[in-house]
Structures are given as C-alpha cells and as structure tokens.
Amino acid sequence: MIERPLIPDYGGACITGLVPALLEPEDEAPTWLPAAATESDQVVLLVLDGLGWDQLQERLALAPTLAAMTGGPITSVTPTTTATALTSIATGLPPGEHGVVGYRVAVEGEVLNVLRWSTPAGDARRRIDPVGLQPCPAFAAQRPPVVTRAEFASSGFSGAHLSQVRFNGYRTTSTLVTEVRRLLRAGEPFVYAYYEGIDKVAHEYGLGEHYDAELRWADRLVADVLEVLPPGATVVVTADHGQVDVGERIVGLHSDLRPHIAFQSGEGRFRWLHARSGRFGALHDAANARHGADAWVVTRDETIDAGWWGPKVTDAARSRLGDVALVAREPVSFHDDADSGPFVLIGRHGSLTAAEVLVPCLVGAA
C-alpha cells in the first residue's frame, strides 16, 4: 500500500514551469530543465500524452531515442488527468488558478465532461463558454503555432486551453513531423506539438504488449522530430501524466455511501462525491470506513490546505470541486454509471501515485 500521495512540486520541477521557462526565460534557468532547452535558437515542446516516467524507465530498451536524451522526471498536477494537465502546461499555472480541476467537473449545476465539452444534456459549447470557464491566456499570450490533430481545433477543450494560438492540424503522425519541420524552417522560435497515441493504447489495452509496441512507435516519432530539427534547435519531450494498469479491478461504491451522495464528478482514480444537503459528515465517515483501504479519503478543504491545487485556489476552481474525494492508492478504479465510454478502460490515471504523477522532461538537440 502507498502510504502518502505524491503532491506536485508546483514551485519546482513541474509541468507548470515548462512554458514559462521556454517562452519567458529568466537570468537563471531552472536546474531541472536541461540548459540546452533554454539556450537553443528554436525549441519544440512535444507532449506525449500518457507517458509516465516510471513506465518509461521500465522499458528503456524499447525507447533508445528517449533513453539517450538528457533530463529526468518532473511532476504533473492534481489530478493527473489530460484536461487538467494540458491546461497547466499551456498556461503555466496550477489547476487552482486556471480552474480546469478535472476531467469531469461540476459547473453551474451540471457535470461537464471537459474533453468532450458536453453534459448529460449534450454539447455544451453554447451554454458553457470555454474561454469563460478558463480565461487565463495560453503560452503567455504569445500565440505560438500548435501542432495537434486537425479535429481538435474546434473542440470546446481546445477553446479553453489553447485560445488564440495558431492551429496547425495534422491528420497522421507523418504530417505531424512535416508540420513541425515546416514551422521550424519558417523561423518559428517555439512550436508546441501534441501526440495522444500512448494514452489511447494504455486506456484500451493496459500496459502489456500493445503498450510496448506503441512506446516503440512513439520513440521513432521522437527520432523523426529530431531529424527535422535545424542546427541550433532542440526538442523537449514531456507528458501530462503516467498510467496504472487497473484491469478489471473496478470498485463500486458501497451501499452505505449512496444515501448521502447527490452526484459524482471526477474520474475513476480521483472520484469526487458531492454530498446531499446535511450529509457531508455521514458521507465522509462512510467513505473512510468502506473505501479507506483502497483510497486516500480526503475532503475539499483538506486538498486545498495541503496544496494539491497549487498555492492559490480561486473561488471558481473551488466551486468545481466535490465534498469528499476517493483518490486511489491501490490499482483500482471507482465506478460511476455516469462516467462511461465506448469500452472499459484498462489503463487509468488521475490519482497521486508516483506512477501517475512523475513524467519525463527530456531534451534532445539537432
């Protein structure tokens, strides 16, 4: 059993520090970021969704390009989920400030699926303004080019975390590399690129042979990006979170909790429970008694006081948190009937174990 959660290092080696260090460098660069990144003429920040540091270290023989790069682990944010972490990378802010505090968050009496930008009532782009929900500028308002899948350009989540950037869509990974090369040749000093394949494979297949095959492919993708770098350019490879192979270990909430719950938000490994009026104490006690062996059972105030969301938590961010959270410390996922997709997820993330929190910060040069 993991005794304590790994709290993100918001003041140090954390994904929140990458964009500020690369776009607004200070006289003294952070020691956790290899100097080549801040001293180069051009830099590509390549985010490999779902590549945890622990999973990479266990498979270095499968990833010779990544293994040869300089750098080490840094922390993600709370929760270790794509919606929150990508927003933190783009804005350079902890979740408590930008307000995207999860994958499924409570907004205006509904639960918003941030990646789909939908509620149980359907598409929410007209009812919940993405920029209104997350108003902090991306990339210090410098409007750099972003290379991501073409279909993401018009999504609500892109509107929330990539507002005002210059989108450069790709259809296949070969065109990802082509777009990066084109932008570098045009003299762009900073290019942000995003690839989601590792996360997709881990979700559907877990951390077995399919994951290994995808890691080999992603390593070749990094090698292809390195090949198109002009002299004096570097690539910084990072990720939004790691993974845990949960398999079939799906935990339904004990019946003792149900009378006290109005609804749930969050996700399987960071499940927020929203209490019915007057039931907070009973919910907290029941959650501890029935699920304390598998999860850190924490209240909203406890997470804020412990700095899980960063040193500052806005009123908007606070309003989107639940009352009691089940934060998995064992390889399990907490079930919610309202949180489902086209298949059962095998690889999961969201909690604050090292496997999920630690991500790479690796630098390679032309």
Buried (B, 14 or more C-beta within 10 A) or exposed (E): EBEEBBBBBBEEBBBBBBBBBBBEBEEEBBEBBBEBBBEBEBBBBBBBBBBBBBBBEBBEEBBEBBBEBBBEBBBBBBBBBBBBBBBBBBBBBBBBBBBBBBBBBBBEEBBBBBBBBBBEEEEBBEBBBBEEBBBBBBBBEBEBBBBBBEEBBEBBBBBBBBBEBEBBBBEEBEBBBBBBBBBBEEEBBBBBBBBBBBBEBBBBBBBEEBBBEBBBBBBBBBBBBBEBBEEEBBBBBBBBBBBBBBBEBBBEBEEBBEEBBEBBBBBBBBBBBBBBEEBBEBBBBBBBEBBEEBBBBBBBEBBBEEBBBBEEBBEBBBEBBBBBBBBBBBBBBBBBEEBEEEEEBBBBBBBBBBBBBBBBBBBBBB
